[in-house]
Amino acid sequence: MIKRLINSALESSTYNNGRCDAHHPILAAVDLGTTSCRLLVASVNVASLKKTFFRHRPNFNGWKIIDSFAKIVRLGEGLHKTGELSEEAMDRAIEALRVCQRKIDFHGATRVRAVATEACRRATNGHLLVEKAMAELGLNIEIISSEEEARLALTGCAAVLNPKTPYAVVFDIGGGSTEAIWLRISETGRKRPGYPVPFEVIDSVSLPYGVVTVSESYAQFASSPEIHENVREHVRDEINKFVTKNEISKYINDSQVQLIGSSGTVTTLAAVKMGLLRYERRAIDGLFIKTEELKEISQKILFMTQRERVQHPCIGGGRADLVVVGSAILEGICDAIHINELRVADRGVREGILSELLGSMHKR
């Protein structure tokens, strides 16, 4: 397995002929969440990137993703019962982080930011995982606040925002909770092709419904139609309060709001809708899909057998139970926010980290 990963990395390192110096730095971002561990590695041509910033049209030779990694680790498994990360969950996370560190070392990344989110924030022993990662891997992991997580996730998703639509609702269905953010596209910020659209957060809400926490709360019944409908109704009611508070319906009626969905649930349902034989990020990130079509796919997945979900190429064993709960949360959001079309964002915290690291290149 590791040999295959190294070979893949070797093939992708031709972007700058293996050079890693002050003019061609390698950046890496690690996001350790409640469900998954994810890595992105990017190679940067500083001179080209700076030149791009002052052009009307972007030069995409400025930077390039040269490696990535994602693995379901279920770090938050059992957390809602004990308040602690289990030894098994931490071991799974460390093994995934070990792969991340090997890739970081192989590419010679000069600037790395690794963050841990909801599971480590809530766990009374989250610091033990951080200490273990440093002692065994030499990887410095920062446990970030929910506000910092939301900011990074929004920054990562900003590249798929439409600058011509003045408002947006961006939501993320996580392992431990679900966030919805109401934002305004900034009229004063720089809108340059190839760069994230500037925005201002108006309001946000965090719901205690995540795919891992809900799945564990209902155990073997989490995939039942009854629990699916119950979760859907609770999420719909909570999002309705958020919509009413901010008078979002008024802006929706004036066609001034775009809906952006970021999470494994959204990308999985989109991949199922596309009929992909295997998940392909390029085919999904930025995809527009009707919300009614998402609901139809959600219901289709709900009534699949567990074996059918496990064997589906875009679901698999790691998400077979989680995707049902996530679909219920997604339907509840779509029930409350009456927008006909959703844009899929296969991006989040790690993309936000990379975006900020790239932005800092202009100041050097």
N, C-alpha and C positions, 0 to 999 in steps of 0.2 A: 504493500500500500504506500509506504513512505517513498519507495523507489519510484513509483508511478508519479507521485506528487513532485518529486525532485526533477524528473524528466520533463514534466509539464512546465515547471518553472524555468528549466533550461531553454525550452523552446520559446518562452515568452520574453526572455531577457535580451533579445536581439534589438529591442527598441533603441537602446543607447549603447549597443555593443558591449554591455556589461559594465559600462563606466558608472561610477558613483563618486562624484566629487562636488565641489562647491557650485559648479555650473550645471550639474546633472544629478541633483539629490534624489534619493528614493524615500518616499513617504509611506507610512503604514498606519492603518486605523483598525483597532480591535474593539468589538462591541460584544460584551458578555451579558446576555439578557437572561430572563427567567426561563426561556425555552431554548434559545440557540446561542451558539458562539459563532461570530462572523468576523472575517478579516478582509480588508482590501489593501493592496499594495500598488502604488503609483510611481511612475518615473516622470521626472520633470526636466524640461529644458528651460532653465530660468530666463535666458535671453529671449527665447521665443515667446515664453509666457508673458513677459513684461511688454514685449512688442505688441502682442495680441491685445493687451488691455487697452491700448490706445488706438486700436483699429476699429473701424465701423463693422467689419466682418471678422469673425474669429479665425485664428490659425490653429487648427486642432493638433498641430505638431508640438504645442506647448506642453502637453502632458498626456499620459496614457496609463490606463489601468493595465498592469502587467501580471497580476496574480490576484487570486481571491480564494476564499475558503468559507464554508458554512457547514455547521453540524448541529443537529438537535442534541442537547445535553440534559434538558429538563432539570436545570439547576434548582428550580423552585419546588421540585417534587417533595411533598410532605411538609412544606414550610408552613402552610396555614394551620396545621395540627400542632406542630412542635415549636414553631417560632425560630427554628434553626435549620441551617443547611445540613443535610445528611452527609455522612462520610462517602456514601456511594455517589451522590450527586456531585460532591466536590471532586471526587476521583474522575468522574466523566468530564467535568469542566477542565481539570488539569490536563487530561489527555488531549482534549481539543486545543487548549492553549499551547500545549507542547508542539502540535503541528503548526500553529500560528507562529510560534517563536522560531521554529526551523525555517519557515518560509522567510520570516523577517531577516534572520541571519544569512540565509542563502543569498538574498537580494542585497544585503548590506545596507538596509534602511538606516538613514541618518536621523530621521525625525519620526518618532513613534508616539502615538497616544493610544492607550488602552483604558477602556472604562467598563465599569460594572454598574448595572442599573437596579431595577426593582427588587429582585431576589436578595441581592447583597445589602440593599438599603434596609429591608425589613428584617433580615435575619440577625439575631443577636450575636451570631458567630461569623458574620460576613468577613470580619477582619482576618479570620484564620485562613480563608481562601486567598486573600490578598497576600498574606505573609508566606503562604505556601508557594504561590506563583513566583514571588521574588526569590525565595530560598532555592527552589528547584529549577526555575527557568530563567531567573534574572529578569523577569518581566514585571514592570511597575504598573499595577492596576489601580486606577482611581475610582472610588465609589462616588458617583455623582448624584446630585439632588434631582428630584423629579422635574424641577424647573429647568435645570441644565440639560437633562435628557430631552425634554420637550423642545428646547431651543435648538439643540443639535439635530433632532429629527426633522424639525421644520426647515432648518437650513439645508439639510440633505434633500428634502422634497421640493425645495423652492425652484429647482431647475425645471420642474414639470408644470409650474403655475403658468397660466395664460395672463400676460401683462395687460391684455385688453379687457379683461373681466375684473371689475374693481374689488370684488370680495371673494372669499373662499372659506369653505369649511374643510379642514384637513383632519382626518381621524386615523388613529393607529390602534389596532387590536393587539395588545401585548399578552404576555404569559400571565402577568399578575394583575393587570388592569387595562382599561380602555380609555384613551384620551381623545377628546374632540376639541379643536381649536378654531375659533372664529377670527379671521384676520382680514386686514385691508391691504390691498396692493399699494405700495408707497408711490406717490406721485412725484416725490422729490428725489428718490434714489436713482442711481444710474442703472438704466436698463440696457445692457450690452449683450449682443448675440453670443450665446455660449456660456453666459454667466447666470447664476441664480437670480431670479426676480426678487427685488427688495420688497419687504412686507412689514406691516406693523400688527402685532397681536392685540386684538380688542378684548377677547375673553377666552377662557378655556374651562374645561370641566374634566375631571378624572372620575371614572366609574369603577367600582370594585368588582368588575367582571373581566377576568382574563381567561385565556383558554386553559391554562394549567390549573388555576385556582378553582374555576367552575367545574372542570372535569373531575378534580379530586373531591370536591364537595359532594357531588352526586354519584361518585364511583361508577359502578357498572350501569347505572341508569342515565348517565350523562348523555348518551347517544339516543335516548328514547324520544319519540315525537312529543310526549307530554312535557318533558324537561326542556326540549328545544323551544316549544311554544311559550313556556313559562319564562325562560331567559329572554326570549325575543320581546315579550311584553314589558318586562322590567326595564330593559334597555331603552325601548321605545318611549316609555313614560319618563325616564330620566332625561333623555335627549330632547323630548318635547318641552320640558321645563327650560332647558338651555336655549332652545329655539325661541320660545316665548319671551324669555328674559331679554334677549338681544334683538327681538323683532326681526328675526332672520327671514321669516316668510314674506315679509314686505319686500325685501330685496330679491328674494327668489321670484316673486311674481313680476318683478321688473327685469327679470333675466340678467341680474347683476352678480350672481353667485355661481362659483364653480365648486365641484365636489371632488376631493382628492382622497383616495384610500390607500393607506400604507400598512401592510402587515402580511404575514405568511398566509393568512386566510384569504385575503383579497387576491394575492398573486396566484394562489393555488386554484381558486375558483375561476379566475381568468384563464389559466392554463387548461383547465378542464373544458371550459367553453370553447377554447381554440382547438381542442382535440390534439394537443401536442403529444408526441410519442415519448418525449422526455422534456423536463422543464428547460426553457431557454429564456434567459433574462432579456435578451435583446428583443424578443417577440412580445414580451409582456410589459416591460417598463415604458410608461407613457401611453399605453393602450387605452382607448376610449371604449367603454362598454355600457350598455343600457342597464339601469338598476333593476328593471323587471327581469332581464336575462340573468342577472346575478341571483335574484330570488329563485328563479327556476332551477338554476344549477344547485343552489343551496338545498332545495327540496329533493332534487335528484340524489345528492350525496346523502341526505338524511335517510332515505329509504334504501340505500345500498346496504348489503350485508357487510359485516366487518371484514370478511375475506375479500370482498370486491374492492373495498377502500384500500386495503393493504396492497392488493395486486395492481391497483391503478398506477400507471407510470408517473403521474403528477401528484399523487398523494403519498402512497407508501406507508410502511409500518410506523415510521416516526410521527406521522401526522394523522393517522387513521382515526383516532378518537378526538384529537384536538380540533380537526377541521370541522367536525359537526358542531361543537360548541362555538367555534369562531363564526360559523355560518349563521347561527342563531343571533349572535351579537350583531353581525353585519346586517341581517334582515331588520333587526330592531332599529338600527341607525337609519337605514333606507326608508323604513316606515315613517320615521319622524321628520326626515329631511326630504321634502318632495322635489327632488331634482331628477330629471329623466336619465341623465348620463353621468357616469363616474369615470374619472381618470385614474388609472392604476399607477402607483409609484412603487417600484421595487427598489426602494432606497430608504434610508433612515439615518440612524445615529452615526454609523461608520462613514456614510457619504458626507454627513455634516462635518465630521472631524476632518476628513480629507479636504473639503471645501475651505475650511478655515486655515488649514495648513497651507493650501495652495494660495489663498489670499495673502498670507503672511510673506509669501515669496516676493510680492510686489514691493514690500517695505525694506527688503534687504539691499 
